Amino acid sequence: MIEIKDIHKSFGSNKVLQGISGKFEAGVTNLIIGGSGSGKTTLLKCMIGLHHPEQGSVEYDGREFTSMNFEEKIEIRKEIGMLFQGSALFDSMTVEENIMFPLNMFTDQDRKEKLERVNFCLERVNLEGKNKLFPAELSGGMKKRVGIARAIAMNPKYLFVDEPNSGLDPKTSIVIDELIKELTEEYNTTTIVVTHDMNSVMGIGDYILFLHEGKKFWEGSNKEIAHTDIQELNDFVFASRFMKAAKGKF
Ligand SMILES: Nc1ncnc2c1ncn2[C@@H]1O[C@H](COP(=O)(O)OP(=O)(O)OP(=O)(O)O)[C@@H](O)[C@H]1O
């Protein structure tokens, strides 16, 4: 479980996050949603230590992260898997080398053990046998799956996913969303997905934290999200023609 309390982050006079709190439980898919510029990525970066919040705390199963020293943060980072926007694979490395990267960095496993783990992860994302391909030889959906395989290589307790569906067609997006949800439930991971995709919200949003202009406007599940009287949330939820047309049917 990850708990954030009263997170504040500014860039100069721009108060990007203004007192965000929330609880992200293990084994469920937690989403941070909001319009462009609402502060989603900034919040995620505060949680993993890429930004330092001016105020507030981030607790990983009771361990306060923001006040940790460098070495202590490294220990927590070993428990974190990340799937970045655009997959962020190393283009000059094969699929196998990409997935092995965190194992090389953080473990002293021998090559056989590492290869076994790589093959297990590849199988888990339905890419068995693709070891020797380079990222340029993969479709967008396959790249995401390699990114997921790399993210789970270290058997993470915490999984952060930034915009998993950017650049994917709707069908492939569903496959990726479902894979994230399955892995979360299978390994009881605390998973946090940053997205503005309403398909993901309706499909996998067990717990949703809605940000608007740097403030938490709402939290709840995908079963509740279409039934609030919060104007800012309704503007976000029903922005697409599809959601507008489906209003009242959820
Ligand atoms: N490193 C930075 N330096 C200065 N300003 C920043 C920095 N990172 C983000 N911001 C500002 O913080 C605000 C929120 O940005 P952020 O990327 O967190 O939004 P977002 O909700 O993730 O948006 P999007 O959905 O478009 O990715 C924006 O006004 C942005 O310009």
The ligand as an SDF file (V2000), in Angstrom:
LIG
                    3D

 31 33  0  0  0  0  0  0  0  0999 V2000
    9.9800   20.2720  -14.5960 N   0  0  0  0  0  0  0  0  0  0  0  0
    9.0340   21.2190  -14.6680 C   0  0  0  0  0  0  0  0  0  0  0  0
    9.3690   22.5270  -14.6070 N   0  0  0  0  0  0  0  0  0  0  0  0
    8.4250   23.4900  -14.6330 C   0  0  0  0  0  0  0  0  0  0  0  0
    7.1050   23.2590  -14.7550 N   0  0  0  0  0  0  0  0  0  0  0  0
    6.7040   21.9770  -14.8320 C   0  0  0  0  0  0  0  0  0  0  0  0
    7.6510   20.8940  -14.7980 C   0  0  0  0  0  0  0  0  0  0  0  0
    6.9540   19.7250  -14.8860 N   0  0  0  0  0  0  0  0  0  0  0  0
    5.6580   20.0670  -14.9870 C   0  0  0  0  0  0  0  0  0  0  0  0
    5.4930   21.4070  -14.9530 N   0  0  0  0  0  0  0  0  0  0  0  0
    4.2220   22.1310  -15.0010 C   0  0  0  0  0  0  0  0  0  0  0  0
    3.3460   21.5050  -14.0990 O   0  0  0  0  0  0  0  0  0  0  0  0
    2.0150   21.5000  -14.6160 C   0  0  0  0  0  0  0  0  0  0  0  0
    1.4720   20.0960  -14.5630 C   0  0  0  0  0  0  0  0  0  0  0  0
    2.2230   19.2700  -15.4700 O   0  0  0  0  0  0  0  0  0  0  0  0
    2.0710   17.6840  -15.4820 P   0  0  0  0  0  0  0  0  0  0  0  0
    2.9890   17.1760  -16.5350 O   0  0  0  0  0  0  0  0  0  0  0  0
    2.2070   17.1600  -14.1190 O   0  0  0  0  0  0  0  0  0  0  0  0
    0.5470   17.5320  -15.9550 O   0  0  0  0  0  0  0  0  0  0  0  0
   -0.2210   16.2510  -16.4770 P   0  0  0  0  0  0  0  0  0  0  0  0
   -1.5250   16.2500  -15.7670 O   0  0  0  0  0  0  0  0  0  0  0  0
    0.6280   15.0480  -16.3360 O   0  0  0  0  0  0  0  0  0  0  0  0
   -0.4410   16.6300  -18.0030 O   0  0  0  0  0  0  0  0  0  0  0  0
   -0.4690   15.7150  -19.3370 P   0  0  0  0  0  0  0  0  0  0  0  0
   -1.7070   14.8720  -19.2290 O   0  0  0  0  0  0  0  0  0  0  0  0
   -0.5780   16.7270  -20.4290 O   0  0  0  0  0  0  0  0  0  0  0  0
    0.7990   14.9080  -19.3800 O   0  0  0  0  0  0  0  0  0  0  0  0
    2.0800   22.1280  -15.9920 C   0  0  0  0  0  0  0  0  0  0  0  0
    1.6940   23.4760  -15.8730 O   0  0  0  0  0  0  0  0  0  0  0  0
    3.5410   22.0230  -16.3540 C   0  0  0  0  0  0  0  0  0  0  0  0
    3.9230   23.0660  -17.1960 O   0  0  0  0  0  0  0  0  0  0  0  0
  1  2  1  0
  2  3  1  0
  2  7  2  0
  3  4  2  0
  4  5  1  0
  5  6  2  0
  6  7  1  0
  6 10  1  0
  7  8  1  0
  8  9  2  0
  9 10  1  0
 10 11  1  0
 11 12  1  0
 11 30  1  0
 12 13  1  0
 13 14  1  0
 13 28  1  0
 14 15  1  0
 15 16  1  0
 16 17  2  0
 16 18  1  0
 16 19  1  0
 19 20  1  0
 20 21  2  0
 20 22  1  0
 20 23  1  0
 23 24  1  0
 24 25  2  0
 24 26  1  0
 24 27  1  0
 28 29  1  0
 28 30  1  0
 30 31  1  0
M  END
$$$$
